[in-house]
């Protein structure tokens, strides 16, 4: 059974990874980790531990929780199996009073959060449970009722799992077919082999089992006793390659009114030419760069004039990136974004007065130089965007900036692929 994917095709090595994460020392001393995960908690501070995991505590003072969910929803390719691997320790101490969850699921904004849709492994301190939250309700299946293998030593795998395993590392595996309907298989990798425990078939429905396949990888523990979850590694894989299913779109700084700026020749004066972000009405939308083109025209004649452009990823979670309306000190401005027609994206065209901070410029994912009266094109490979967090989510804003050693005008055109 493990040799076949969710659609019954023979598994091959030619799969495509759309998301990958593992903790590292960088998690402890930079903003890189918070750029991938959204942390929420009431039970204590989430910390990176030197044994290379994220500690997610709950305090035992009333009902507290700790949640980590990816910024980007997991991409799904129609007609192809999606394969999820996740590792962690569900709870460091088993027993009543704690519920922990690890899997593919989305949550709401309540405190503690409620799971709105998805499939995951849950532990209530006494039982291992596979749970499936759909538009039709929640299906809860305890280990003794799993329909493929109950892992009591007498099933197809011959393996045994008990509640004690909840306090040890587990390698969860799920594969999914989603064409509005379809099967999800849930199981574990034990000694390097995939063993499935339960499958949710979603038969006989009159609507899709989830509204969308764009769901987040999440780790979540809550309860009334002191405990902790340990997050480790996770990945989402498209079995049998990736092709773009989004729509291509474009926005540009109008030639009739290009952004003007006075250049002072230092990074404190990177002036915003163009901004792009997801509209609030489309929270699951994402976009990634296809290409950008630039021009620079230095005023006043003469030679030796040149400009620099930068492409910044700003994150609204964790304050990654900073704008100002003066070069120094930074004063956060209010920007008016305009919805792009027939798009889930909105844009901002700079007027020469908004700068990025040299101390906190966001993640600079591209840059280059221009001579006066020249243009340049920056091309982004789709595969790189998907695999390196150059994919922009509801938490991100793309800013394109420019600076020069001589006053002049600079413009940009951005082509992007958006996916809802």
C-alpha positions as CSV (number, residue, x, y, z in Angstrom):
1,X,0.0,0.0,0.0
2,X,2.8,2.4,0.8
3,X,4.2,2.0,-2.7
4,X,1.1,3.7,-4.1
5,X,0.3,7.4,-3.8
6,X,-3.1,8.9,-2.8
7,X,-4.4,8.3,-6.4
8,X,-3.2,4.7,-6.5
9,X,-0.2,5.5,-8.8
10,X,3.2,3.9,-8.2
11,X,5.3,6.2,-6.1
12,X,8.4,7.5,-7.9
13,X,11.4,9.6,-6.9
14,X,10.4,12.5,-9.2
15,X,8.4,14.5,-6.6
16,X,8.5,18.2,-5.9
17,X,8.9,19.8,-2.5
18,X,6.7,22.9,-2.0
19,X,7.6,23.5,1.7
20,X,10.3,22.4,4.0
21,X,11.2,23.3,7.5
22,X,13.6,22.2,10.3
23,X,14.8,24.2,13.3
24,X,18.4,25.3,13.4
25,X,20.6,27.7,15.4
26,X,19.4,30.4,13.1
27,X,16.0,30.0,14.7
28,X,17.3,31.2,18.0
29,X,19.1,34.4,16.9
30,X,17.4,35.8,13.8
31,X,14.0,36.6,12.5
32,X,14.1,33.8,10.0
33,X,12.0,31.4,11.9
34,X,9.2,33.9,12.6
35,X,9.1,34.6,8.9
36,X,7.9,31.0,8.3
37,X,5.7,30.4,11.3
38,X,3.0,32.3,13.1
39,X,3.4,31.8,16.8
40,X,0.5,32.3,19.2
41,X,0.4,31.3,22.9
42,X,-0.9,32.0,26.3
43,X,0.9,29.3,28.2
44,X,4.5,30.6,28.1
45,X,7.1,31.6,25.5
46,X,8.0,29.3,22.7
47,X,11.7,28.8,22.6
48,X,14.4,27.2,20.4
49,X,16.2,24.5,22.3
50,X,19.8,23.6,21.5
51,X,18.9,20.0,21.0
52,X,17.2,21.4,17.9
53,X,13.5,21.6,18.5
54,X,10.9,24.3,19.3
55,X,9.5,24.0,22.8
56,X,5.8,24.9,23.0
57,X,4.7,25.1,26.6
58,X,1.4,25.4,28.4
59,X,1.4,26.6,32.0
60,X,-1.4,24.8,33.8
61,X,-2.9,28.1,35.0
62,X,-6.4,27.8,33.7
63,X,-6.7,26.7,30.0
64,X,-3.6,27.8,28.1
65,X,-2.4,27.0,24.6
66,X,0.6,27.2,22.3
67,X,0.2,27.2,18.5
68,X,2.5,27.4,15.5
69,X,1.1,27.5,12.0
70,X,2.8,28.2,8.7
71,X,2.5,31.5,7.1
72,X,1.9,30.0,3.7
73,X,-1.0,27.6,3.0
74,X,0.2,24.3,1.5
75,X,0.0,24.2,-2.3
76,X,-2.0,21.5,-3.9
77,X,-1.8,20.3,-7.5
78,X,-5.0,19.0,-9.0
79,X,-4.9,15.3,-9.8
80,X,-1.7,14.7,-7.9
81,X,-1.1,13.2,-4.5
82,X,0.0,15.6,-1.8
83,X,2.4,14.0,0.7
84,X,2.9,15.5,4.2
85,X,5.6,14.5,6.6
86,X,5.7,16.0,10.1
87,X,7.8,15.2,13.2
88,X,7.5,16.2,16.8
89,X,6.7,15.1,20.4
90,X,2.9,15.5,21.0
91,X,3.3,16.1,24.7
92,X,6.2,15.6,27.2
93,X,3.9,14.2,29.8
94,X,0.8,12.0,29.0
95,X,-2.3,12.1,31.1
96,X,-5.7,13.9,31.3
97,X,-5.9,17.6,30.9
98,X,-3.9,18.1,27.6
99,X,-4.8,17.9,24.0
100,X,-2.2,18.2,21.3
101,X,-2.5,18.3,17.5
102,X,0.0,17.9,14.6
103,X,-1.0,17.9,11.0
104,X,-2.6,19.8,8.1
105,X,-5.2,22.1,9.6
106,X,-6.4,25.8,9.8
107,X,-7.6,27.6,12.9
108,X,-9.7,30.7,13.7
109,X,-8.8,33.7,15.8
110,X,-10.5,32.7,19.0
111,X,-8.6,32.1,22.3
112,X,-7.8,29.3,22.4
113,X,-8.1,28.8,18.7
114,X,-10.7,26.4,17.2
115,X,-9.7,24.1,14.3
116,X,-11.8,25.1,11.3
117,X,-10.8,22.4,8.8
118,X,-8.1,19.8,8.2
119,X,-6.8,16.4,9.2
120,X,-4.3,15.7,12.0
121,X,-3.0,13.4,14.7
122,X,-4.4,14.3,18.1
123,X,-3.6,13.0,21.6
124,X,-5.9,13.7,24.5
125,X,-3.3,12.3,27.0
126,X,-4.9,8.9,27.0
127,X,-5.5,8.0,23.4
128,X,-3.9,8.5,20.0
129,X,-6.6,9.8,17.6
130,X,-6.9,10.7,14.0
131,X,-9.3,13.5,13.4
132,X,-10.9,15.0,10.3
133,X,-12.6,18.4,10.3
134,X,-14.7,19.0,7.2
135,X,-17.7,21.1,6.2
136,X,-19.9,18.3,7.4
137,X,-18.5,18.2,10.9
138,X,-15.7,16.5,12.8
139,X,-14.9,12.8,12.6
140,X,-12.9,11.5,15.6
141,X,-11.4,8.0,15.4
142,X,-9.5,6.6,18.3
143,X,-6.6,4.2,17.7
144,X,-8.6,1.1,18.5
145,X,-11.0,1.9,15.7
146,X,-8.5,2.8,12.9
147,X,-9.6,1.1,9.7
148,X,-6.2,0.1,8.3
149,X,-4.0,-0.8,11.2
150,X,-4.5,-0.2,14.9
151,X,-0.9,-0.8,15.6
152,X,-1.5,-3.3,18.4
153,X,1.1,-5.7,17.0
154,X,-1.5,-7.8,15.2
155,X,-2.2,-5.5,12.2
156,X,-0.6,-5.5,8.7
157,X,2.5,-3.7,10.0
158,X,3.1,-5.9,13.0
159,X,4.1,-2.7,14.8
160,X,2.8,-1.5,18.2
161,X,2.1,2.0,19.2
162,X,0.8,3.0,22.7
163,X,0.0,6.2,24.5
164,X,3.7,6.2,25.7
165,X,4.7,7.0,22.1
166,X,2.9,10.4,22.4
167,X,5.8,11.5,24.7
168,X,8.4,10.3,22.1
169,X,9.2,11.5,18.6
170,X,6.7,10.5,16.0
171,X,7.0,10.8,12.2
172,X,3.5,11.4,10.9
173,X,2.7,10.8,7.3
174,X,-0.4,11.8,5.4
175,X,-1.3,11.7,1.7
176,X,-4.2,13.4,0.1
177,X,-6.3,13.6,-3.0
178,X,-8.4,16.7,-3.2
179,X,-10.6,17.5,-6.1
180,X,-13.2,18.7,-3.7
181,X,-13.7,15.1,-2.7
182,X,-11.2,12.3,-2.1
183,X,-9.2,10.2,0.3
184,X,-6.8,11.1,3.0
185,X,-4.6,8.4,4.5
186,X,-2.9,8.9,7.8
187,X,-0.1,6.9,9.4
188,X,3.5,6.8,10.5
189,X,7.0,6.1,9.2
190,X,8.5,3.5,11.4
191,X,12.0,2.2,10.8
192,X,12.1,3.9,7.4
193,X,8.8,2.3,6.2
194,X,5.4,4.0,5.7
195,X,2.6,2.3,7.6
196,X,-0.9,3.7,7.3
197,X,-3.3,3.5,10.2
198,X,-6.5,5.1,9.0
199,X,-8.1,6.6,5.9
200,X,-10.9,9.2,5.6
201,X,-12.7,8.5,2.4
202,X,-15.2,11.4,2.2
203,X,-17.8,9.4,0.3
204,X,-21.5,10.5,-0.1
205,X,-20.9,14.2,0.4
206,X,-22.9,17.0,-1.3
207,X,-20.2,19.6,-0.9
208,X,-16.4,19.5,-0.9
209,X,-15.0,18.0,2.3
210,X,-13.0,21.2,2.9
211,X,-13.7,24.5,1.2
212,X,-10.1,24.6,-0.1
213,X,-7.0,22.4,-0.2
214,X,-4.9,25.5,0.8
215,X,-4.5,24.6,4.4
216,X,-1.6,25.2,6.8
217,X,0.8,22.9,8.5
218,X,0.2,23.3,12.2
219,X,1.4,22.3,15.7
220,X,-1.0,23.0,18.6
221,X,-1.2,22.1,22.2
222,X,-3.8,23.3,24.8
223,X,-4.9,22.2,28.3
224,X,-5.3,22.8,32.0
225,X,-2.1,21.2,33.2
226,X,1.5,22.1,32.8
227,X,2.9,20.4,29.7
228,X,4.7,21.0,26.4
229,X,4.8,20.0,22.8
230,X,8.0,19.8,20.8
231,X,8.0,20.9,17.1
232,X,10.6,19.4,14.9
233,X,10.5,19.1,11.1
234,X,7.9,19.2,8.4
235,X,7.5,19.1,4.6
236,X,4.8,19.2,2.0
237,X,5.5,17.3,-1.3
238,X,3.7,17.1,-4.6
239,X,4.1,13.6,-5.9
240,X,5.0,13.7,-9.6
241,X,6.1,17.3,-10.2
242,X,4.7,20.8,-10.2
243,X,3.1,23.0,-12.8
244,X,1.7,26.5,-12.3
245,X,-2.0,26.7,-11.9
246,X,-2.3,30.4,-11.0
247,X,-3.0,33.3,-13.3
248,X,-0.4,35.8,-14.5
249,X,-0.9,39.5,-13.8
250,X,1.1,42.7,-14.1
251,X,1.3,46.2,-12.5
252,X,3.6,49.0,-13.4
253,X,4.6,52.6,-12.4
254,X,2.9,54.7,-15.1
255,X,5.4,56.4,-17.5
256,X,3.2,59.5,-17.4
257,X,4.0,60.0,-13.7
258,X,7.1,58.0,-12.8
259,X,8.4,58.1,-9.2
260,X,10.8,61.0,-8.7
261,X,13.4,61.0,-6.0
262,X,16.5,63.0,-4.9
263,X,19.3,60.5,-4.5
264,X,21.9,60.9,-1.8
265,X,24.0,57.8,-2.7
266,X,23.4,55.8,0.4
267,X,21.1,53.0,1.5
268,X,19.2,55.2,3.9
269,X,17.4,56.6,0.9
270,X,16.0,53.5,-0.8
271,X,12.7,55.0,-2.0
272,X,9.6,52.8,-2.6
273,X,8.7,52.6,-6.3
274,X,6.0,50.0,-6.0
275,X,4.3,47.8,-3.4
276,X,2.2,44.6,-3.8
277,X,0.3,42.6,-1.2
278,X,-2.7,40.3,-0.8
279,X,-6.1,41.9,-0.3
280,X,-7.7,41.2,3.1
281,X,-10.7,39.6,1.4
282,X,-8.5,36.8,0.0
283,X,-6.6,35.5,3.0
284,X,-5.6,32.2,1.2
285,X,-4.2,33.9,-1.9
286,X,-0.5,33.8,-2.6
287,X,1.7,35.3,-5.3
288,X,5.2,35.0,-6.5
289,X,7.4,37.0,-8.9
290,X,7.6,36.1,-12.5
291,X,9.8,39.0,-13.6
292,X,10.5,42.7,-12.9
293,X,11.8,45.3,-15.3
294,X,13.3,48.7,-14.3
295,X,14.3,51.9,-15.9
296,X,16.4,54.9,-14.7
297,X,16.8,58.4,-16.3
298,X,19.2,60.7,-14.5
299,X,18.4,64.4,-14.9
300,X,20.7,67.3,-15.6
301,X,23.0,65.6,-18.2
302,X,26.5,64.4,-17.7
303,X,28.0,61.0,-17.3
304,X,28.7,58.7,-14.3
305,X,25.1,58.5,-13.2
306,X,23.8,55.2,-12.0
307,X,21.0,53.7,-9.9
308,X,20.4,50.7,-7.7
309,X,17.2,48.8,-7.3
310,X,16.2,46.4,-4.5
311,X,13.3,43.9,-4.1
312,X,12.2,43.5,-0.5
313,X,10.0,41.0,1.2
314,X,8.4,42.7,4.3
315,X,6.5,40.6,6.9
316,X,3.7,42.0,8.9
317,X,4.2,39.3,11.5
318,X,7.2,39.9,13.7
319,X,7.8,43.4,12.3
320,X,10.2,42.2,9.7
321,X,11.0,45.3,7.5
322,X,10.4,48.9,8.2
323,X,9.2,52.0,6.2
324,X,9.6,55.7,7.0
325,X,8.5,58.9,5.5
326,X,11.9,60.5,6.1
327,X,15.3,58.9,5.6
328,X,16.1,59.1,9.4
329,X,14.7,58.6,11.9
330,X,12.0,56.1,10.7
331,X,8.4,57.3,11.1
332,X,5.9,54.6,10.0
333,X,3.8,56.0,7.2
334,X,0.2,55.1,6.2
335,X,0.1,53.8,2.7
336,X,-3.0,53.6,0.6
337,X,-3.1,50.4,-1.5
338,X,-5.5,50.2,-4.5
339,X,-7.2,46.9,-5.5
340,X,-6.0,45.6,-8.8
341,X,-8.9,44.9,-11.1
342,X,-9.9,41.3,-11.4
343,X,-7.2,40.3,-8.9
344,X,-6.7,39.2,-5.3
345,X,-3.8,41.6,-5.1
346,X,-3.6,45.3,-4.3
347,X,-0.8,47.8,-5.1
348,X,0.8,51.0,-4.0
349,X,2.7,53.3,-6.3
350,X,5.3,55.5,-4.6
351,X,5.4,59.3,-4.8
352,X,9.1,59.8,-3.9
353,X,8.5,60.3,-0.1
354,X,8.4,56.8,1.4
355,X,11.7,55.0,2.3
356,X,12.8,51.7,3.6
357,X,15.0,51.6,6.7
358,X,18.6,50.7,6.3
359,X,18.5,49.1,9.8
360,X,15.5,46.9,9.0
361,X,14.9,46.7,5.2
362,X,13.1,43.3,5.3
363,X,14.5,40.4,3.3
364,X,16.2,41.7,0.2
365,X,15.5,38.9,-2.4
366,X,16.9,40.7,-5.5
367,X,19.0,43.8,-6.4
368,X,20.9,45.3,-9.3
369,X,22.3,48.4,-10.9
370,X,21.3,50.6,-13.9
371,X,23.2,53.3,-15.9
372,X,21.2,56.3,-16.8
373,X,18.7,55.8,-19.7
374,X,19.0,52.1,-19.4
375,X,16.6,49.3,-18.3
376,X,17.1,45.9,-16.7
377,X,14.9,42.8,-16.2
378,X,15.0,40.5,-13.1
379,X,13.5,37.0,-13.7
380,X,12.4,34.8,-10.9
381,X,12.2,31.0,-11.4
382,X,8.9,29.6,-10.1
383,X,10.6,26.6,-8.4
384,X,12.9,29.0,-6.4
385,X,9.9,31.1,-5.3
386,X,8.0,28.1,-4.0
387,X,11.0,26.5,-2.2
388,X,12.6,29.6,-0.6
389,X,9.8,31.7,0.9
390,X,9.8,34.1,-2.0
391,X,6.2,33.2,-2.2
392,X,4.1,36.1,-0.7
393,X,1.2,35.4,1.6
394,X,-1.3,37.5,3.5
395,X,1.5,38.3,6.0
396,X,3.8,39.8,3.4
397,X,4.3,42.9,1.2
398,X,6.6,43.1,-1.8
399,X,8.3,46.5,-2.1
400,X,10.5,47.5,-5.0
401,X,12.8,50.4,-4.2
402,X,15.4,52.6,-6.0
403,X,18.3,54.9,-5.2
404,X,20.8,56.7,-7.4
405,X,23.9,58.9,-7.2
406,X,22.1,61.6,-9.1
407,X,18.6,62.9,-9.0
408,X,16.3,61.5,-11.7
409,X,13.3,59.3,-12.3
410,X,13.0,55.5,-12.0
411,X,10.2,53.1,-12.8
412,X,9.4,49.5,-12.5
413,X,7.0,46.9,-14.0
414,X,6.2,43.7,-12.1
415,X,4.7,40.5,-13.5
416,X,3.5,38.0,-11.0
417,X,1.5,34.7,-10.7
418,X,-1.3,34.7,-8.2
419,X,-3.0,31.7,-6.9
420,X,-6.2,31.6,-4.8
